[in-house]
Amino acid sequence: MQAEYHERLGVPLRWWVQGTMLVASLWLAVIVATPGAVAWTVTAVAMLLLVAGLLAYGDVRVSVADGVFRAGRARIEGRFLGAVEALDADQTRRTAGPEADARAYLVLRPYLKRAVKVEIVDPADPTPYWLVSSRRPEDLVGALSGIAGRSLD
């Protein structure tokens, strides 16, 4: 039996708090310079934009199910996966920075310091590896190890 894994890379609570404080500061600046109705309208629009932006940015999903690995908009069958490695914060920083390969597929979020590096062994795919942020990299590695190198048959 293959392990399944599902994770949503939602933004942390502190981003919501900071965004709300930013909109409150905007309201304070606008309310002293314009009529109340204008200030409230501007604030409501700013808050809607904030909510939409944070929800969209944090809606990235990572999953392993039915022999397929999905990260963001991309998907790949397990038979094309090679070595899988959980990276700590320093390894992630180096792999995404100085040691990065420009051809790699990245699904990184700045508020998640750890990631999983997945080697791609498909000869038709120029992508050498995927680097995917995760809150639970060890669990993701376990699920990926269960499908790596296996066909969907």
TIVO-2410 file (N, C-alpha, C; in nm, 3 decimals):
# residues 153
REC num residu      c1      c2      c3 atome chaine
REC   1      M   0.084  -0.119   0.000     N      A
REC   1      M   0.000   0.000   0.000    CA      A
REC   1      M   0.088   0.125   0.000     C      A
REC   2      Q   0.052   0.220  -0.083     N      A
REC   2      Q   0.128   0.343  -0.092    CA      A
REC   2      Q   0.071   0.447   0.004     C      A
REC   3      A   0.160   0.520   0.068     N      A
REC   3      A   0.116   0.625   0.160    CA      A
REC   3      A   0.068   0.745   0.080     C      A
REC   4      E  -0.035   0.811   0.132     N      A
REC   4      E  -0.083   0.934   0.071    CA      A
REC   4      E  -0.038   1.051   0.157     C      A
REC   5      Y  -0.027   1.165   0.094     N      A
REC   5      Y   0.018   1.285   0.163    CA      A
REC   5      Y  -0.056   1.404   0.103     C      A
REC   6      H  -0.105   1.492   0.187     N      A
REC   6      H  -0.173   1.613   0.141    CA      A
REC   6      H  -0.133   1.729   0.232     C      A
REC   7      E  -0.098   1.841   0.172     N      A
REC   7      E  -0.060   1.959   0.249    CA      A
REC   7      E  -0.096   2.084   0.170     C      A
REC   8      R  -0.145   2.183   0.241     N      A
REC   8      R  -0.171   2.315   0.182    CA      A
REC   8      R  -0.070   2.410   0.243     C      A
REC   9      L   0.000   2.484   0.159     N      A
REC   9      L   0.106   2.573   0.206    CA      A
REC   9      L   0.052   2.712   0.239     C      A
REC  10      G  -0.051   2.716   0.324     N      A
REC  10      G  -0.116   2.841   0.362    CA      A
REC  10      G  -0.023   2.936   0.435     C      A
REC  11      V  -0.052   3.064   0.421     N      A
REC  11      V   0.031   3.167   0.485    CA      A
REC  11      V   0.010   3.161   0.636     C      A
REC  12      P   0.111   3.199   0.713     N      A
REC  12      P   0.100   3.193   0.859    CA      A
REC  12      P   0.010   3.303   0.914     C      A
REC  13      L  -0.037   3.285   1.036     N      A
REC  13      L  -0.125   3.380   1.103    CA      A
REC  13      L  -0.062   3.520   1.110     C      A
REC  14      R   0.067   3.527   1.132     N      A
REC  14      R   0.131   3.659   1.146    CA      A
REC  14      R   0.117   3.743   1.018     C      A
REC  15      W   0.111   3.679   0.901     N      A
REC  15      W   0.090   3.754   0.777    CA      A
REC  15      W  -0.049   3.816   0.776     C      A
REC  16      W  -0.149   3.743   0.826     N      A
REC  16      W  -0.284   3.797   0.834    CA      A
REC  16      W  -0.289   3.915   0.931     C      A
REC  17      V  -0.223   3.901   1.044     N      A
REC  17      V  -0.222   4.008   1.144    CA      A
REC  17      V  -0.151   4.131   1.087     C      A
REC  18      Q  -0.035   4.112   1.027     N      A
REC  18      Q   0.039   4.226   0.971    CA      A
REC  18      Q  -0.038   4.292   0.858     C      A
REC  19      G  -0.102   4.214   0.773     N      A
REC  19      G  -0.182   4.270   0.664    CA      A
REC  19      G  -0.299   4.350   0.716     C      A
REC  20      T  -0.365   4.298   0.820     N      A
REC  20      T  -0.478   4.369   0.879    CA      A
REC  20      T  -0.431   4.501   0.941     C      A
REC  21      M  -0.315   4.499   1.006     N      A
REC  21      M  -0.261   4.623   1.063    CA      A
REC  21      M  -0.226   4.724   0.954     C      A
REC  22      L  -0.177   4.675   0.842     N      A
REC  22      L  -0.147   4.763   0.729    CA      A
REC  22      L  -0.275   4.830   0.677     C      A
REC  23      V  -0.381   4.752   0.663     N      A
REC  23      V  -0.509   4.808   0.617    CA      A
REC  23      V  -0.564   4.906   0.722     C      A
REC  24      A  -0.548   4.875   0.850     N      A
REC  24      A  -0.592   4.968   0.954    CA      A
REC  24      A  -0.515   5.099   0.946     C      A
REC  25      S  -0.386   5.091   0.918     N      A
REC  25      S  -0.305   5.213   0.902    CA      A
REC  25      S  -0.352   5.293   0.781     C      A
REC  26      L  -0.386   5.223   0.675     N      A
REC  26      L  -0.439   5.290   0.556    CA      A
REC  26      L  -0.569   5.362   0.592     C      A
REC  27      W  -0.657   5.295   0.665     N      A
REC  27      W  -0.783   5.356   0.706    CA      A
REC  27      W  -0.757   5.484   0.786     C      A
REC  28      L  -0.664   5.477   0.879     N      A
REC  28      L  -0.632   5.592   0.963    CA      A
REC  28      L  -0.582   5.709   0.879     C      A
REC  29      A  -0.498   5.680   0.779     N      A
REC  29      A  -0.445   5.786   0.693    CA      A
REC  29      A  -0.554   5.845   0.605     C      A
REC  30      V  -0.647   5.761   0.558     N      A
REC  30      V  -0.751   5.807   0.465    CA      A
REC  30      V  -0.865   5.877   0.539     C      A
REC  31      I  -0.898   5.833   0.659     N      A
REC  31      I  -1.013   5.889   0.732    CA      A
REC  31      I  -0.990   6.036   0.769     C      A
REC  32      V  -0.865   6.076   0.791     N      A
REC  32      V  -0.838   6.216   0.828    CA      A
REC  32      V  -0.838   6.308   0.707     C      A
REC  33      A  -0.831   6.251   0.586     N      A
REC  33      A  -0.820   6.334   0.466    CA      A
REC  33      A  -0.943   6.331   0.377     C      A
REC  34      T  -1.033   6.238   0.401     N      A
REC  34      T  -1.149   6.225   0.312    CA      A
REC  34      T  -1.276   6.203   0.395     C      A
REC  35      P  -1.392   6.217   0.332     N      A
REC  35      P  -1.517   6.188   0.403    CA      A
REC  35      P  -1.522   6.041   0.447     C      A
REC  36      G  -1.598   6.013   0.551     N      A
REC  36      G  -1.606   5.879   0.608    CA      A
REC  36      G  -1.642   5.771   0.508     C      A
REC  37      A  -1.738   5.798   0.420     N      A
REC  37      A  -1.781   5.696   0.324    CA      A
REC  37      A  -1.667   5.658   0.229     C      A
REC  38      V  -1.588   5.755   0.188     N      A
REC  38      V  -1.473   5.728   0.100    CA      A
REC  38      V  -1.369   5.646   0.174     C      A
REC  39      A  -1.340   5.683   0.297     N      A
REC  39      A  -1.240   5.611   0.376    CA      A
REC  39      A  -1.281   5.465   0.396     C      A
REC  40      W  -1.408   5.442   0.429     N      A
REC  40      W  -1.454   5.305   0.450    CA      A
REC  40      W  -1.454   5.225   0.320     C      A
REC  41      T  -1.487   5.290   0.209     N      A
REC  41      T  -1.484   5.221   0.080    CA      A
REC  41      T  -1.342   5.181   0.043     C      A
REC  42      V  -1.250   5.274   0.057     N      A
REC  42      V  -1.108   5.245   0.027    CA      A
REC  42      V  -1.057   5.133   0.117     C      A
REC  43      T  -1.093   5.138   0.244     N      A
REC  43      T  -1.049   5.036   0.339    CA      A
REC  43      T  -1.109   4.900   0.305     C      A
REC  44      A  -1.236   4.896   0.268     N      A
REC  44      A  -1.299   4.769   0.232    CA      A
REC  44      A  -1.234   4.708   0.109     C      A
REC  45      V  -1.205   4.791   0.009     N      A
REC  45      V  -1.139   4.742  -0.112    CA      A
REC  45      V  -0.999   4.689  -0.077     C      A
REC  46      A  -0.927   4.763   0.006     N      A
REC  46      A  -0.792   4.719   0.046    CA      A
REC  46      A  -0.798   4.587   0.122     C      A
REC  47      M  -0.897   4.572   0.207     N      A
REC  47      M  -0.909   4.449   0.285    CA      A
REC  47      M  -0.946   4.332   0.193     C      A
REC  48      L  -1.034   4.354   0.097     N      A
REC  48      L  -1.068   4.248   0.002    CA      A
REC  48      L  -0.947   4.207  -0.080     C      A
REC  49      L  -0.867   4.303  -0.122     N      A
REC  49      L  -0.745   4.271  -0.197    CA      A
REC  49      L  -0.646   4.194  -0.111     C      A
REC  50      L  -0.633   4.232   0.013     N      A
REC  50      L  -0.545   4.161   0.106    CA      A
REC  50      L  -0.589   4.016   0.123     C      A
REC  51      V  -0.717   3.995   0.150     N      A
REC  51      V  -0.770   3.860   0.169    CA      A
REC  51      V  -0.751   3.777   0.042     C      A
REC  52      A  -0.785   3.834  -0.072     N      A
REC  52      A  -0.770   3.761  -0.198    CA      A
REC  52      A  -0.624   3.725  -0.225     C      A
REC  53      G  -0.534   3.819  -0.201     N      A
REC  53      G  -0.391   3.795  -0.223    CA      A
REC  53      G  -0.335   3.687  -0.133     C      A
REC  54      L  -0.366   3.694  -0.004     N      A
REC  54      L  -0.314   3.594   0.090    CA      A
REC  54      L  -0.375   3.456   0.066     C      A
REC  55      L  -0.504   3.452   0.033     N      A
REC  55      L  -0.565   3.323   0.003    CA      A
REC  55      L  -0.507   3.261  -0.124     C      A
REC  56      A  -0.485   3.342  -0.226     N      A
REC  56      A  -0.429   3.291  -0.351    CA      A
REC  56      A  -0.284   3.244  -0.331     C      A
REC  57      Y  -0.204   3.323  -0.261     N      A
REC  57      Y  -0.064   3.288  -0.240    CA      A
REC  57      Y  -0.050   3.162  -0.154     C      A
REC  58      G  -0.139   3.145  -0.059     N      A
REC  58      G  -0.130   3.031   0.031    CA      A
REC  58      G  -0.210   2.911  -0.013     C      A
REC  59      D  -0.265   2.913  -0.133     N      A
REC  59      D  -0.348   2.802  -0.179    CA      A
REC  59      D  -0.269   2.693  -0.251     C      A
REC  60      V  -0.139   2.701  -0.250     N      A
REC  60      V  -0.056   2.599  -0.315    CA      A
REC  60      V  -0.072   2.468  -0.238     C      A
REC  61      R  -0.093   2.362  -0.313     N      A
REC  61      R  -0.111   2.230  -0.251    CA      A
REC  61      R  -0.003   2.134  -0.296     C      A
REC  62      V   0.038   2.049  -0.203     N      A
REC  62      V   0.138   1.945  -0.229    CA      A
REC  62      V   0.071   1.814  -0.192     C      A
REC  63      S   0.076   1.716  -0.284     N      A
REC  63      S   0.011   1.589  -0.253    CA      A
REC  63      S   0.080   1.472  -0.322     C      A
REC  64      V   0.064   1.358  -0.261     N      A
REC  64      V   0.107   1.230  -0.319    CA      A
REC  64      V  -0.014   1.139  -0.308     C      A
REC  65      A  -0.066   1.097  -0.422     N      A
REC  65      A  -0.183   1.009  -0.424    CA      A
REC  65      A  -0.190   0.938  -0.557     C      A
REC  66      D  -0.234   0.814  -0.554     N      A
REC  66      D  -0.253   0.735  -0.676    CA      A
REC  66      D  -0.127   0.728  -0.762     C      A
REC  67      G  -0.010   0.724  -0.699     N      A
REC  67      G   0.115   0.712  -0.772    CA      A
REC  67      G   0.161   0.838  -0.840     C      A
REC  68      V   0.102   0.952  -0.804     N      A
REC  68      V   0.136   1.080  -0.868    CA      A
REC  68      V   0.173   1.182  -0.760     C      A
REC  69      F   0.279   1.257  -0.788     N      A
REC  69      F   0.324   1.365  -0.700    CA      A
REC  69      F   0.278   1.497  -0.763     C      A
REC  70      R   0.207   1.577  -0.684     N      A
REC  70      R   0.161   1.708  -0.730    CA      A
REC  70      R   0.217   1.815  -0.639     C      A
REC  71      A   0.271   1.920  -0.700     N      A
REC  71      A   0.322   2.035  -0.625    CA      A
REC  71      A   0.284   2.160  -0.702     C      A
REC  72      G   0.194   2.238  -0.646     N      A
REC  72      G   0.145   2.354  -0.718    CA      A
REC  72      G   0.068   2.308  -0.841     C      A
REC  73      R   0.101   2.364  -0.956     N      A
REC  73      R   0.032   2.330  -1.080    CA      A
REC  73      R   0.091   2.208  -1.151     C      A
REC  74      A   0.206   2.163  -1.106     N      A
REC  74      A   0.276   2.053  -1.174    CA      A
REC  74      A   0.241   1.918  -1.114     C      A
REC  75      R   0.254   1.816  -1.196     N      A
REC  75      R   0.232   1.678  -1.151    CA      A
REC  75      R   0.330   1.588  -1.224     C      A
REC  76      I   0.371   1.480  -1.156     N      A
REC  76      I   0.463   1.385  -1.218    CA      A
REC  76      I   0.435   1.247  -1.162     C      A
REC  77      E   0.443   1.148  -1.247     N      A
REC  77      E   0.421   1.010  -1.204    CA      A
REC  77      E   0.541   0.962  -1.122     C      A
REC  78      G   0.514   0.871  -1.030     N      A
REC  78      G   0.618   0.818  -0.942    CA      A
REC  78      G   0.732   0.751  -1.015     C      A
REC  79      R   0.706   0.692  -1.132     N      A
REC  79      R   0.813   0.622  -1.204    CA      A
REC  79      R   0.923   0.716  -1.251     C      A
REC  80      F   0.897   0.846  -1.253     N      A
REC  80      F   0.997   0.943  -1.296    CA      A
REC  80      F   1.071   1.008  -1.178     C      A
REC  81      L   1.046   0.959  -1.058     N      A
REC  81      L   1.110   1.014  -0.939    CA      A
REC  81      L   1.231   0.931  -0.901     C      A
REC  82      G   1.339   1.001  -0.867     N      A
REC  82      G   1.461   0.934  -0.821    CA      A
REC  82      G   1.478   0.953  -0.671     C      A
REC  83      A   1.597   0.994  -0.632     N      A
REC  83      A   1.628   1.013  -0.490    CA      A
REC  83      A   1.542   1.125  -0.431     C      A
REC  84      V   1.499   1.103  -0.309     N      A
REC  84      V   1.415   1.200  -0.238    CA      A
REC  84      V   1.485   1.232  -0.106     C      A
REC  85      E   1.495   1.362  -0.075     N      A
REC  85      E   1.571   1.402   0.044    CA      A
REC  85      E   1.500   1.517   0.116     C      A
REC  86      A   1.483   1.503   0.248     N      A
REC  86      A   1.431   1.611   0.331    CA      A
REC  86      A   1.547   1.705   0.364     C      A
REC  87      L   1.525   1.835   0.346     N      A
REC  87      L   1.630   1.933   0.371    CA      A
REC  87      L   1.595   2.018   0.493     C      A
REC  88      D   1.696   2.049   0.573     N      A
REC  88      D   1.674   2.141   0.684    CA      A
REC  88      D   1.679   2.285   0.630     C      A
REC  89      A   1.666   2.383   0.716     N      A
REC  89      A   1.660   2.523   0.673    CA      A
REC  89      A   1.787   2.566   0.598     C      A
REC  90      D   1.903   2.529   0.649     N      A
REC  90      D   2.028   2.569   0.583    CA      A
REC  90      D   2.046   2.501   0.447     C      A
REC  91      Q   2.015   2.372   0.441     N      A
REC  91      Q   2.026   2.300   0.314    CA      A
REC  91      Q   1.928   2.356   0.211     C      A
REC  92      T   1.808   2.391   0.256     N      A
REC  92      T   1.709   2.449   0.166    CA      A
REC  92      T   1.758   2.582   0.111     C      A
REC  93      R   1.813   2.666   0.199     N      A
REC  93      R   1.864   2.796   0.157    CA      A
REC  93      R   1.974   2.780   0.053     C      A
REC  94      R   2.067   2.687   0.076     N      A
REC  94      R   2.177   2.665  -0.018    CA      A
REC  94      R   2.126   2.608  -0.151     C      A
REC  95      T   2.035   2.510  -0.143     N      A
REC  95      T   1.984   2.446  -0.264    CA      A
REC  95      T   1.901   2.544  -0.348     C      A
REC  96      A   1.832   2.635  -0.284     N      A
REC  96      A   1.751   2.734  -0.357    CA      A
REC  96      A   1.835   2.855  -0.396     C      A
REC  97      G   1.954   2.869  -0.339     N      A
REC  97      G   2.038   2.987  -0.365    CA      A
REC  97      G   2.165   2.954  -0.439     C      A
REC  98      P   2.278   2.953  -0.368     N      A
REC  98      P   2.408   2.938  -0.435    CA      A
REC  98      P   2.425   2.807  -0.512     C      A
REC  99      E   2.362   2.700  -0.468     N      A
REC  99      E   2.379   2.571  -0.534    CA      A
REC  99      E   2.264   2.538  -0.629     C      A
REC 100      A   2.179   2.635  -0.658     N      A
REC 100      A   2.059   2.610  -0.739    CA      A
REC 100      A   2.093   2.581  -0.885     C      A
REC 101      D   2.008   2.500  -0.944     N      A
REC 101      D   2.013   2.473  -1.088    CA      A
REC 101      D   1.897   2.551  -1.148     C      A
REC 102      A   1.924   2.635  -1.246     N      A
REC 102      A   1.820   2.720  -1.305    CA      A
REC 102      A   1.708   2.640  -1.370     C      A
REC 103      R   1.731   2.513  -1.400     N      A
REC 103      R   1.629   2.431  -1.464    CA      A
REC 103      R   1.535   2.363  -1.364     C      A
REC 104      A   1.562   2.376  -1.236     N      A
REC 104      A   1.483   2.308  -1.133    CA      A
REC 104      A   1.343   2.369  -1.123     C      A
REC 105      Y   1.248   2.286  -1.081     N      A
REC 105      Y   1.111   2.331  -1.056    CA      A
REC 105      Y   1.102   2.363  -0.907     C      A
REC 106      L   1.063   2.486  -0.875     N      A
REC 106      L   1.060   2.531  -0.736    CA      A
REC 106      L   0.918   2.564  -0.693     C      A
REC 107      V   0.880   2.512  -0.577     N      A
REC 107      V   0.757   2.551  -0.510    CA      A
REC 107      V   0.800   2.588  -0.369     C      A
REC 108      L   0.844   2.711  -0.353     N      A
REC 108      L   0.900   2.757  -0.226    CA      A
REC 108      L   0.815   2.869  -0.168     C      A
REC 109      R   0.802   2.869  -0.039     N      A
REC 109      R   0.734   2.975   0.033    CA      A
REC 109      R   0.830   3.028   0.138     C      A
REC 110      P   0.846   3.160   0.148     N      A
REC 110      P   0.946   3.218   0.240    CA      A
REC 110      P   0.917   3.191   0.387     C      A
REC 111      Y   0.795   3.162   0.422     N      A
REC 111      Y   0.760   3.136   0.561    CA      A
REC 111      Y   0.779   2.989   0.600     C      A
REC 112      L   0.818   2.905   0.505     N      A
REC 112      L   0.850   2.765   0.534    CA      A
REC 112      L   0.998   2.744   0.507     C      A
REC 113      K   1.073   2.715   0.609     N      A
REC 113      K   1.219   2.709   0.597    CA      A
REC 113      K   1.271   2.574   0.550     C      A
REC 114      R   1.192   2.469   0.563     N      A
REC 114      R   1.237   2.335   0.522    CA      A
REC 114      R   1.172   2.295   0.390     C      A
REC 115      A   1.236   2.201   0.322     N      A
REC 115      A   1.185   2.159   0.192    CA      A
REC 115      A   1.225   2.015   0.164     C      A
REC 116      V   1.175   1.965   0.051     N      A
REC 116      V   1.209   1.832   0.004    CA      A
REC 116      V   1.265   1.847  -0.137     C      A
REC 117      K   1.377   1.780  -0.161     N      A
REC 117      K   1.438   1.779  -0.294    CA      A
REC 117      K   1.409   1.643  -0.357     C      A
REC 118      V   1.350   1.647  -0.477     N      A
REC 118      V   1.310   1.524  -0.546    CA      A
REC 118      V   1.380   1.520  -0.681     C      A
REC 119      E   1.465   1.420  -0.699     N      A
REC 119      E   1.536   1.404  -0.826    CA      A
REC 119      E   1.438   1.355  -0.932     C      A
REC 120      I   1.449   1.412  -1.053     N      A
REC 120      I   1.365   1.371  -1.165    CA      A
REC 120      I   1.451   1.288  -1.261     C      A
REC 121      V   1.405   1.167  -1.292     N      A
REC 121      V   1.484   1.074  -1.374    CA      A
REC 121      V   1.423   1.049  -1.512     C      A
REC 122      D   1.331   1.133  -1.552     N      A
REC 122      D   1.270   1.121  -1.684    CA      A
REC 122      D   1.368   1.176  -1.788     C      A
REC 123      P   1.417   1.093  -1.880     N      A
REC 123      P   1.515   1.142  -1.978    CA      A
REC 123      P   1.458   1.249  -2.072     C      A
REC 124      A   1.327   1.257  -2.086     N      A
REC 124      A   1.265   1.357  -2.172    CA      A
REC 124      A   1.241   1.490  -2.100     C      A
REC 125      D   1.264   1.492  -1.970     N      A
REC 125      D   1.238   1.612  -1.890    CA      A
REC 125      D   1.371   1.678  -1.855     C      A
REC 126      P   1.392   1.805  -1.895     N      A
REC 126      P   1.518   1.872  -1.864    CA      A
REC 126      P   1.530   1.916  -1.717     C      A
REC 127      T   1.422   1.902  -1.641     N      A
REC 127      T   1.423   1.943  -1.501    CA      A
REC 127      T   1.503   1.843  -1.418     C      A
REC 128      P   1.612   1.886  -1.353     N      A
REC 128      P   1.692   1.790  -1.275    CA      A
REC 128      P   1.627   1.750  -1.142     C      A
REC 129      Y   1.554   1.843  -1.082     N      A
REC 129      Y   1.491   1.813  -0.953    CA      A
REC 129      Y   1.379   1.912  -0.925     C      A
REC 130      W   1.293   1.872  -0.833     N      A
REC 130      W   1.191   1.961  -0.778    CA      A
REC 130      W   1.234   1.995  -0.636     C      A
REC 131      L   1.218   2.121  -0.599     N      A
REC 131      L   1.244   2.165  -0.462    CA      A
REC 131      L   1.112   2.221  -0.409     C      A
REC 132      V   1.056   2.154  -0.310     N      A
REC 132      V   0.920   2.184  -0.264    CA      A
REC 132      V   0.919   2.212  -0.114     C      A
REC 133      S   0.870   2.329  -0.075     N      A
REC 133      S   0.855   2.361   0.067    CA      A
REC 133      S   0.755   2.268   0.132     C      A
REC 134      S   0.777   2.244   0.263     N      A
REC 134      S   0.684   2.158   0.337    CA      A
REC 134      S   0.695   2.187   0.485     C      A
REC 135      R   0.583   2.177   0.553     N      A
REC 135      R   0.583   2.186   0.699    CA      A
REC 135      R   0.623   2.052   0.760     C      A
REC 136      R   0.602   1.944   0.683     N      A
REC 136      R   0.632   1.807   0.731    CA      A
REC 136      R   0.717   1.733   0.628     C      A
REC 137      P   0.840   1.776   0.606     N      A
REC 137      P   0.921   1.716   0.500    CA      A
REC 137      P   0.946   1.566   0.518     C      A
REC 138      E   0.959   1.518   0.640     N      A
REC 138      E   0.984   1.376   0.661    CA      A
REC 138      E   0.864   1.293   0.616     C      A
REC 139      D   0.743   1.341   0.642     N      A
REC 139      D   0.623   1.270   0.599    CA      A
REC 139      D   0.612   1.270   0.446     C      A
REC 140      L   0.647   1.382   0.385     N      A
REC 140      L   0.643   1.390   0.239    CA      A
REC 140      L   0.746   1.295   0.177     C      A
REC 141      V   0.865   1.288   0.236     N      A
REC 141      V   0.968   1.195   0.187    CA      A
REC 141      V   0.918   1.052   0.199     C      A
REC 142      G   0.853   1.018   0.308     N      A
REC 142      G   0.799   0.883   0.324    CA      A
REC 142      G   0.698   0.848   0.217     C      A
REC 143      A   0.608   0.941   0.187     N      A
REC 143      A   0.507   0.916   0.084    CA      A
REC 143      A   0.571   0.906  -0.054     C      A
REC 144      L   0.668   0.994  -0.082     N      A
REC 144      L   0.735   0.991  -0.212    CA      A
REC 144      L   0.819   0.866  -0.230     C      A
REC 145      S   0.881   0.821  -0.123     N      A
REC 145      S   0.962   0.698  -0.131    CA      A
REC 145      S   0.875   0.578  -0.167     C      A
REC 146      G   0.749   0.584  -0.128     N      A
REC 146      G   0.658   0.475  -0.160    CA      A
REC 146      G   0.618   0.468  -0.307     C      A
REC 147      I   0.631   0.579  -0.380     N      A
REC 147      I   0.592   0.577  -0.522    CA      A
REC 147      I   0.711   0.594  -0.617     C      A
REC 148      A   0.827   0.634  -0.564     N      A
REC 148      A   0.943   0.661  -0.650    CA      A
REC 148      A   0.982   0.537  -0.729     C      A
REC 149      G   0.998   0.556  -0.859     N      A
REC 149      G   1.040   0.449  -0.946    CA      A
REC 149      G   0.932   0.348  -0.982     C      A
REC 150      R   0.810   0.372  -0.938     N      A
REC 150      R   0.700   0.277  -0.964    CA      A
REC 150      R   0.607   0.328  -1.072     C      A
REC 151      S   0.565   0.240  -1.154     N      A
REC 151      S   0.472   0.270  -1.263    CA      A
REC 151      S   0.329   0.274  -1.208     C      A
REC 152      L   0.238   0.341  -1.278     N      A
REC 152      L   0.098   0.348  -1.237    CA      A
REC 152      L   0.021   0.220  -1.262     C      A
REC 153      D   0.078   0.122  -1.328     N      A
REC 153      D   0.008  -0.001  -1.363    CA      A
REC 153      D  -0.057  -0.065  -1.245     C      A
***
